[in-house]
Amino acid sequence: MSEIAVAEGVRIATVHRADAPIGRTARFHLRKRFGDLPCCHRSWSRQGKRFFLHGYERMFEIEFACAETEPGTGLVLDTHCLKDVRAALRRQFDHTTLIAADDPQLDLFQMLADQGVIDLRIMDSTGMEACAAWVFDTVERIVGKATAGRVWVSRIEARENRNNVITLTAEPAD
């Protein structure tokens, strides 16, 4: 399902979705970068420094695909839809604290959120693979609804730094 290459501390993973659309052929692709998304997270089940709260500025490059552009404008996506995508990413990742649903300290983080100390987001996992999947699913819903299925997400590149890049594609693995 995934191909992971590790070289000198650089972690690059490519994950192909099992539920990739079959039979859709894109003629047009639009890539947009969404950055300036600083958030804090911890990987409680990992050994070492990742166990502690730490943060990165996350960046997502999203590739949108379609067979035909929007009638009348010739665009893949209009600016309103892109603004909705940016708003969803900001709600999830802009100055937020990401905690896994199974974190043994979840009650503590919820108390901190209740006290207004952190802006908490609870996720299945806080790793970049899970974040890329969350972005893929969320953005796919937004553009699918806005374009009546004319546009889909074909690729997500998620990075928290130059050494940790995850690419999630909507293409079946070869």
Phi and psi in degrees as a GROMACS rama.xvg file:
@    title "Ramachandran Plot"
@    xaxis  label "Phi"
@    yaxis  label "Psi"
@TYPE xy
-129.049  151.647  SER-2
-114.548  123.937  GLU-3
-122.367  126.167  ILE-4
-113.065  131.141  ALA-5
-124.935  124.569  VAL-6
-143.684  119.335  ALA-7
47.3001  51.5649  GLU-8
79.9776  -0.650334  GLY-9
-94.4621  128.739  VAL-10
-117.719  114.305  ARG-11
-124.531  126.414  ILE-12
-127.125  140.459  ALA-13
-118.796  123.966  THR-14
-118.351  129.12  VAL-15
-102.272  131.483  HIS-16
-74.4391  133.932  ARG-17
-68.2282  -26.3584  ALA-18
-96.9061  28.8745  ASP-19
-59.1065  142.822  ALA-20
-67.2408  135.91  PRO-21
-103.696  135.314  ILE-22
86.923  0.788955  GLY-23
-94.6571  126.461  ARG-24
-115.817  124.902  THR-25
-92.3377  133.925  ALA-26
-99.1257  -27.2328  ARG-27
-124.125  138.827  PHE-28
-130.281  140.105  HIS-29
-128.643  125.459  LEU-30
-110.281  131.763  ARG-31
-130.887  139.505  LYS-32
-102.173  136.542  ARG-33
-125.337  108.41  PHE-34
-123.205  -160.467  GLY-35
56.9401  48.3351  ASP-36
-123.852  72.4209  LEU-37
-76.2289  128.664  PRO-38
-143.573  166.094  CYS-39
-117.998  144.897  CYS-40
-155.946  171.126  HIS-41
-143.149  152.817  ARG-42
-113.446  83.6  SER-43
-59.8262  -27.7789  TRP-44
-88.1486  -3.06819  SER-45
-94.6693  146.822  ARG-46
-80.8253  158.112  GLN-47
88.2792  -157.894  GLY-48
-67.6968  -23.5577  LYS-49
-64.7024  -18.721  ARG-50
-62.4764  -32.4856  PHE-51
-85.4289  159.31  PHE-52
-60.0235  133.491  LEU-53
-152.622  162.658  HIS-54
-136.838  158.663  GLY-55
-145.068  160.432  TYR-56
-91.7157  112.342  GLU-57
-83.2534  149.143  ARG-58
-137.226  137.847  MET-59
-126.373  127.992  PHE-60
-106.35  121.396  GLU-61
-113.71  131.086  ILE-62
-106.419  123.208  GLU-63
-101.792  145.558  PHE-64
-134.555  152.246  ALA-65
-159.558  156.913  CYS-66
-82.5471  -34.2417  ALA-67
-134.501  143.431  GLU-68
-76.1436  172.043  THR-69
-67.0312  126.526  GLU-70
-58.8347  137.754  PRO-71
92.3629  -40.07  GLY-72
-106.14  -26.3058  THR-73
75.1153  12.045  GLY-74
-92.5619  151.824  LEU-75
-70.8226  -51.9817  VAL-76
-136.133  143.868  LEU-77
-84.7253  166.036  ASP-78
-65.5232  -29.4822  THR-79
-63.3988  -43.5044  HIS-80
-64.8944  -42.1968  CYS-81
-63.2382  -35.6932  LEU-82
-65.349  -37.9507  LYS-83
-64.3058  -39.7334  ASP-84
-62.8321  -49.4042  VAL-85
-58.8843  -41.8862  ARG-86
-62.729  -40.7208  ALA-87
-65.0858  -41.9372  ALA-88
-65.8467  -40.0934  LEU-89
-64.321  -41.8593  ARG-90
-59.4031  -37.2646  ARG-91
-84.3077  -36.6775  GLN-92
-121.465  -9.24419  PHE-93
-85.8157  105.672  ASP-94
57.5255  42.1953  HIS-95
-112.923  167.006  THR-96
-115.321  120.398  THR-97
-97.525  125.329  LEU-98
-130.592  138.229  ILE-99
-70.8443  145.109  ALA-100
-61.0552  -25.0443  ALA-101
-100.651  13.8232  ASP-102
-64.3438  127.571  ASP-103
-64.4167  -16.1318  PRO-104
-102.239  18.5132  GLN-105
-54.9376  -41.0344  LEU-106
-59.2773  -39.8876  ASP-107
-63.0572  -45.1868  LEU-108
-66.3354  -35.6484  PHE-109
-66.3388  -37.2398  GLN-110
-64.2627  -43.0382  MET-111
-61.5504  -39.1471  LEU-112
-65.9184  -42.4396  ALA-113
-62.1287  -31.3241  ASP-114
-84.9962  -1.36367  GLN-115
78.7368  17.5001  GLY-116
-82.433  -35.0607  VAL-117
-133.987  157.531  ILE-118
-103.532  95.0195  ASP-119
-84.3779  136.339  LEU-120
-127.051  124.5  ARG-121
-99.8007  125.831  ILE-122
-125.908  162.026  MET-123
-58.9266  -40.7505  ASP-124
-150.337  151.05  SER-125
-101.133  2.37038  THR-126
-68.6398  162.042  GLY-127
-64.5914  -31.6756  MET-128
-61.9812  -46.1972  GLU-129
-67.5257  -36.8282  ALA-130
-66.3352  -41.0717  CYS-131
-61.864  -41.1428  ALA-132
-65.7661  -40.2495  ALA-133
-61.0467  -46.1193  TRP-134
-61.9616  -45.2831  VAL-135
-56.5214  -52.6873  PHE-136
-64.2219  -43.3347  ASP-137
-65.5403  -48.2748  THR-138
-68.7597  -37.1739  VAL-139
-58.744  -41.6231  GLU-140
-64.2584  -43.8163  ARG-141
-62.6463  -51.5223  ILE-142
-73.7018  -32.7747  VAL-143
-61.0394  -44.7405  GLY-144
-68.5664  -43.9814  LYS-145
-67.2834  -27.1901  ALA-146
-115.967  10.8537  THR-147
54.3602  36.4907  ALA-148
84.8913  0.521576  GLY-149
-66.5752  -33.5066  ARG-150
-114.267  143.649  VAL-151
-136.719  165.406  TRP-152
-88.0461  124.802  VAL-153
-104.497  -18.8272  SER-154
-163.47  141.56  ARG-155
-126.677  130.127  ILE-156
-113.409  119.379  GLU-157
-114.348  131.652  ALA-158
-139.922  141.777  ARG-159
-109.592  -13.8883  GLU-160
-168.779  179.359  ASN-161
-69.4485  -14.7999  ARG-162
-100.481  -1.82205  ASN-163
-136.771  98.14  ASN-164
-126.262  128.893  VAL-165
-118.469  131.43  ILE-166
-116.716  127.48  THR-167
-116.85  121.315  LEU-168
-114.724  154.106  THR-169
-98.8725  35.6047  ALA-170
-116.146  137.898  GLU-171
-61.4849  146.507  PRO-172
-66.904  143.965  ALA-173
